[in-house]
Amino acid sequence: MTLTTTDFEALKDEALRAFDSRVSLTDPNMCWEFDTEVSRLESQLVQFYAIAARMAKNEDDLSKIAEIWKTMTHICDSFATHLQGLLEKHPYCSASHDKVLDIRNKCERLRMLHA
């Protein structure tokens, strides 16, 4: 069985839906709850990255490898955009989307390397 970039997009959508659901249950006055959920979402992105790396390692076609990293770059962009909107609603919380942007930059470099 093969995981595709379309599967990655579906997993991203599900991760963001689950994140929104969990964040909606947090107390807006309890930053640690929000920060914990942001960390959980970042952890999911790290797992996506690890899966993408494994997929790329097992692929021989450079254009397909570039497509994997392009998809991951788009996923990172979606996560970052999503987090940015929520971070603006929680300005006093310490969570940031720096880790998401770091991973995004790695993915983009890998995409360019294989394009």
N, C-alpha and C positions, 0 to 999 in steps of 0.2 A: 504494500500500500504506500502511496506517495502523497506527501503533503504538498499542496500547491500554494501559490501566492494568493489565490482566491480564498483558500482556507485561512490564510493569515489575516486577510481583511475581515472575514467573518469572526475570527477569534478576537480581533481588535474591537469590533463592534460590541461583542458580548462583554469584553473586559470593561469597556466604557459604560455600558448599561449597568453592569454589576457595581461599578464604582459609583455611579450616580445614585443608585439605590442605597448603597451603604452610606454615602455622604448625606443623603436626605434624612437619614436616621440619627445623624450626629447632632449634638447640641451646639448651636452656633457660638456659644460662649465658652466652649471647651476646645481650645485650639489643639490640644493633644489628640483628640479624637480625629479631627480633620487631618492633622499631620500624619497620623498613623495610616489613614486611608490613602494619602498621597504616597507614602512609603510603600504601601501594598501595591499600588498601581505601578510604581517604578520597578518593583520586584518582578511584576508580570512582564514589563518591557525587557528587563534583563533576561528573562526566560525566553521571550520571543527572539531576542538577539542570539542566544545560545542555539536555538533551533535553526535560525537562519544560517548561522555559521556552519552547523552540521549539514544542512541542505547544500550550501555552497561547496563544502568540502567534498561532497559526494557527486557533484555535478562536473561534467567535463566541458560543457559548452559555455564559453565566456559570456555570450549574450544572455543565457539563462541565469548565470551567476549575477550579472549586472541587474537583471530583472528582480532577483531576490533582494538585492540591496536597495534597489529603487523602491520596492514595496515596503521594506523596513524603514526607509527614509520617510515615506508617506505615513506610515504608522506612527513614527516618532512625531511628525508634524501634527497629526491628529491628537495625540496625547498632549503635546505641548500647548496647542490651541485650547484644548479642553481645560487643561489645568490653569492656563492664564486667566480664563474667564472666572474660574472658581477662586483663584488666588486674589483677584480683585475684590471678591465678596468677603474674603477673610484676610484683610490687610494686616491684622495684628498677629497672625499665625506665622510660624517660622518656616513652614514648608516652602519649597521653591521648585522650579522645574529645571534647574541646572543639570541634574543627572540625565534627564530626558534629552536635553539639548546636546550634552556630551555624546550620548549614544547616537543621536541623530547625525552629528558630525562624523563619527566613525563610519556609520552606514553610508553616508554620502561619499566619503573618501574611498571606501571599498567599491561603491558603484562606479565612480570615476575610474578607478584602477582597472576595472574589468570591462568598461565600455569600449 
